[in-house]
Amino acid sequence: MEYRFSDIFRYIKPSEIRSLLKYTSDPELISFGGGMPNPESFPIKEMKEILNDVIDNYGKKALQYGTTEGLDPLRDELAKYVEKTEGIRAKREEIILTTGSQQALYAIGKIFTNPGETVITEGPTYVGAISAFNSNKAEMIAIDLDDKGMDVDALEERIRNFMANGTKPKFIYVIPTFQNPAGTTMVLDRRKQLLEISKRYEIPIVEDNPYGQLRYDGDPVPSIKSMDDDGNVIYLGTFSKVMAPGLRLGYVIADRQIVEKINLVKQGLDLASDSLSEYIAYEYLKRGDIYRQIPKTVSLYRKKRDLMLKSIAEYFPEGVKYTKPNGGMFLWVSLDEKIDTTRMLERALKAKVAYVSGAAFYPHGEKHNSMRLNFTYSDDDKIVEGIKRLAYVINEEMEVVE
């Protein structure tokens, strides 16, 4: 039989990160490519206690289908959590649980964009967002980042150009705190300016904040949502980095109209998120375990970040630029513009080290001389050895292109 698939699959490309997984069975490979939390950060003892209590106290409900919007007591606890950690005030009706924040990205693309309509992202941006928005045939425009976050002046100029042609973007997607993949944090003045742009042109902001609690140094910067008085910001959060990614639980905080629309999309995707995970997350928040676990995770990751930065400074050749993130899970390395890191990856894999090439983080693969490195997952000795291997590969590639 010749299968006739829908036109949408012309826009859906495989993720380079997922493609790298086929190499992970090689015990000699050191991979900085994934975005996985370190298993040492998982609160296994607490999870075991919570799981036993959930089965004993809520078993018949926790193993049953749940509501599409999510467990009411969990949404109430989430409202307390985001007010305490991010200064966001939200009511239960403004919160919906999702099966990971990836589902939220897909749903937002679905409810806002028709095929061919424009959304604004940072450049570079999260590869999962590119995948989600591609699934809805959105046209993505990337606005460059610097060490202070998105260039909001360039953003406004681009919006004015759209308006002059009778159109405007459907939303602006940003990861302002410890950005994935760059590791940068948008400064407060730009956050305020971005919010003003959103109000002025009536374009919603999608603020994705998976890493906000993973701060290793520097002062916290208020979330954009905490400064939003008009419902212009759609806020995405997740339990993957502060509890465990295997539970696949995220959430959206937004105007009730948006929550209702996401609810409808979610009904077509999975009917409801995993009830057992929701009860576990509820107890994790209610007991305060999350506030005791995050400092342990921060301590673990700070050490690994420092070790990778120290190793890069020691082993990488002169002229290589890299970010020095105050938190999160990633840093961004930029090489000579003549180097194509996608092509260089083959050389790196032969040297038993992996990364994600920079082109994967641009909607149209615009730039080719950068790479994302994850510092949270690998053992300390492998961080040092992996950077040594990568330095060798970069030096070889530089000799080829010169």
N, C-alpha and C positions, 0 to 999 in steps of 0.2 A: 504494500500500500504506500502511496505517496502522500505524506501528510502535508496539509496546507495550514501553516501556522499564521497567526495574526501579524499584521504589519508592525505591531508594537515591538516585536522581537528584533527588528532592525535597529532599535534604539537601546537595547539592553545588552551590555557587554559584560564579560566575566571580570570579576575583581582580581587584580593582580595579587592582592593579599591572600585571597582564597586559593589562587593558583599556586602560591608558595607552599601551601600546606602539604602538597604531595612530597615535598622535600624533607618534612619534619621527621619522617621515620629514620632518616640518616642520623645516627648518634653522633657523628663527627661534625655535623653542621651546627654552627652558631647562628641563630636567627634573631635579628633585630627588626624583623618585618612585621610581626603580628602586633595587635593592640591588646594583648591579654594581660589582665592583672596577674600579679604573682600569687600562686597558690598559698604562699606563706601568709598572705593578707586575709585569707578566708577565716571567718570566725567559726571554725568547725565545732569546737566545744559548745559554744552558745547555740549553734544551729541544731546540734543533737538534742540539747535540752528543750529548745523551742519546739522541734519537730515532735518529740514525745508528748509534750504538753498539748500541742495542737491536735494530735490524734486523740488524746484522752478527752480533751474539753470541747473540740469542735469537729471531731472526726467525720460525722455524717454530713456536715455542711462543707468541710474543707475538701471532701472527695466528690462533691456534687458539682454540677454546672453552677456558675455564678452569674451575676448580672453583667451586662456589657460594660457599663461604666465603672464597675469595680466595687469591691467590698466597702460599704459605707464607713465602718470604723477605721479602716485603713486610710480612706480619703480624709477623714477628720484628723488622724495622726499626721498625715502628710502636710496638712494645713499648718499644724503646729511646728513641724520640722522646718518647712521653708521659711516661716516667719522667724524662727530662731536663728537659722543659718544664713538666710539670704535677705531677710527683711521684707519678704513678700507676704502680703495679706491676701488670703484666698478663702473662699467658702467651698464647702463640699461640692456644690453644684458646678463649680468652676474647675473641677479636677476630674480627669478621666484616666484610668489605668490602661496601659497598653502592653502588648507582648514585646517588651524591649522598646527602646526609643526608636529603633529602626522602623517599627510599625507606625509610629507616630509621624515620622518623616514621610513615609509613603502616603499616609492618610492626608497629611497637610497638602502634599502635592496634588492629590486626587481632588480635594474639595476646593482648591483655589485655582488650578490651572486647566485650561483647555489646551489641546495639542497645539504647539507652536507659540504659546504665550510665554512671556519672559519672567524669569526670577533672577534675583541678584544674589550672588554668593561672594565670599572672600576668595582670593586667589593667592595661595592654594586653599582648598577646602576639604572637608571630610569626604572620603571616597564613598561612604555609605549614603551620604546625601546626594551625591552625583547619581548613584545607582537608583535611588528612590525617585528623584525628579525625572531622570531619563525614562523611568517606567511609565510616567505620565506624559512623555513627549514634550516636556517643558524645554524652552530655549534658555540655557543658563549663560549669564554674563558674569565674569569674575572681575572683582575690583581688587587691585593689588593691596597687599599688606606691607607694613614696615614694623619696626619694633614697638610701635605704639598702637598697633591694630590696623583695622581697615582704614584706608585713605578716604575719609568721609567727604572731603572736598571733591575728590574725583568721583565719588558716588553721586553727589548732588549734581555735578555737571552732567553725568550720564543720564540721570533721571530727567533733567531739563531737556536734553536732546530727545529723549523718548516723548516727553510731553509736547515738544514742538512738532513732532510727527503724528500727534493724535493718539498716542498709546502711553501706557506706563506699566512698569513691572508689577506683578501680582503680590510679591512679598520680597523681603530682604532677609536672607538666612545668614546668621553669624554665630560663631563660637567665640565669644569675647574673652573668656577666661581660660588660659592655658590651652590655646587653640590647637586643634588637631587638623593638620599635621605640624604646624610651625612652632608650637609651644609659646607663642607670644600672648600678651594680655593687653586688651584695649584699655587705654587710659580713660580716666573719668571724664575729661573734657570731651573726648570723642564719643563716649557713650551718650552724654547729654546732647551732643550735636546730632548724633544718629537718631535719637528719640525726637528731636525737633524736626528733622527731615521727614520722619515717619508721619508726624502730625501734619506738617505743612502740605505734603503731597498725598496724604491719606493712603499710605502703603504700609501694611503690617510688617512688623519685625518678628522673625522666628529666632528666639534666643535659645540656643542649645547649650546646656551647662552640665555635661557629664563629669567634669573634673574639678568643679569649683571648690570642693572640700579638700582637695589634695594640694594644699599650699605648703611649701617648704621654707619659704622666706618672703620678706616683703609684707606690706600692709594689704589687707583685703580691699577690693574695689567693689562698690555696690553693683548688684546685678541691674541690668537694664529694666527688668520687670519690676523691681522694687521702686523704681522712679516713675513708673507708668501710671498715670491717673485716669487715662482715657480708654483703657482696654486695647491699646494698639499692639501690645507685645504678647506673643504666644510663647510660653515658656516650656521647655522640654527638660525633664530630669530622668534619672535612671538609678536603679539599685546596683547596677553591674559593678561599679567602681567602689562602692561603699559597703557592699554586702557580699554578693557573689554573682557573677554573670550567668551561671547555669540556671538561675531561677527565672531568667528572661522576663524581667519586670521593669517597665518604665512608666512615665506619667506625663500628662500635659496639663498645664494650668493656663486657662484662656477664658475669654468671654463665653457666656453660656451658649450663644448661637454657634460658636465654633465647636464647643464640646458636643453639642447635639449633632452636628454634622459628622464629627469624627466617630461618634457613637454609631451612626448609620453605616459608615464605611467599615467599621470594625465588625458590625453584624455580618457583613459579607465576607470578611476575612477569617474570623475564628469564633464568632458569636460572643466569646468572652475570654479574658485571660485566665491563666491557671489559678483556680481557687486555692489550691494548697500553697502555692507561692505567695498569694496575697495574705493568707493567714499567717504565714511565717514572717512576712515583712511587717505585718501589723504588730506582732509580738516583739519583733526586733526593735521597732520604734517605741512602742509603749513601755518596754522595759528599760529603755535608754541604752541598750547594747551598742547602738550605732555611735553614740557619743564617746563610748569607751574604746571602740574599735578603730575609729578614724585616726586618732593620734598614733596608734601602733602602725597603721598602714603608712602614714606620713613619715614616721621615723624610718621605716624600711625603705621607702622609695627615695627619700632625701639622700640616704647613703649611696644608693645606686646611681642617682642622677650625678652626684658629686664625683663618683668613681668614673663614670663615662666621660664627663667633662674633663677631668684630670687626664684620662687616657688619651682623649682627642688632642688636648694641648701638648701632650708629650710625643705622640706618634704620628699625627697627621702632618702632611707637608705644609710648608708655608703658603699662604694665599687662600687656603680653604676657610670659608666663612661658616659659622654655625651659631644657632641661637642658644641662649643660656636661660632656660625657662625657670620661673619662680615656682612652678608646680606642674601638675599634670603627669603625662606619661611619655612625652615625645620631645625630641629636638630635631631641628631642620638643618641639613648640611647643604651648602651650595659650593659647587666646584667651578672651574674654568668653564666659560660658556661654550667652549668647543667640545666639551665632554657630554656625551649622551648617557645618562645613568641607566636608562632602559637597556641599551646595548651592553653597558659595562656589567650588568647584572649576571650575564653568562660567565664572565671572567670571575666575578665574586663567588658564584656558586661552585666553580671549580676549586676556588681557594677555601671552600667550606664556610662561607659567611654570607648572610642574606640581609637585604634591606628592601624597602619599597621605593621604587623610583618616583621622582617628583612629578612626572607627567601624569601619573595615576590620579593626582589630586587636583588636576585642572579639568574643567568640563570638556574641553576640546584638546586636552593634552598639549597645551600651549608651550610649556617650558620643560626642558629636558636635562638640565644640568644639576638638579637637586635630588635629595633623597631624605626620607624620613627614617629616623632611628628610634626604636622603643628601648627605654632603659629600665623598665620595671620588671620585666619577666625573667631575664637571664640571671644565672648565678653570678656572683661577683667575679670569680676567676674567669668565667666565660666573657664577661664584659670586657675585661682587659685583653684577653686573647683575641676576641672578635674584632676589637678596634685595631689591634696590631695587624690582623689579616686584612682588614679593610684598608688600612693605610698602605699596605703593600700593593693592593689592587689599584688604589688611586694613583700611586706613583707609577705603576706600569702603564695605566691608561694615559697619564700625562705625557709619558715618553712617546706613546703612539701618536697622539694628536699634535704634538709639537712639530 
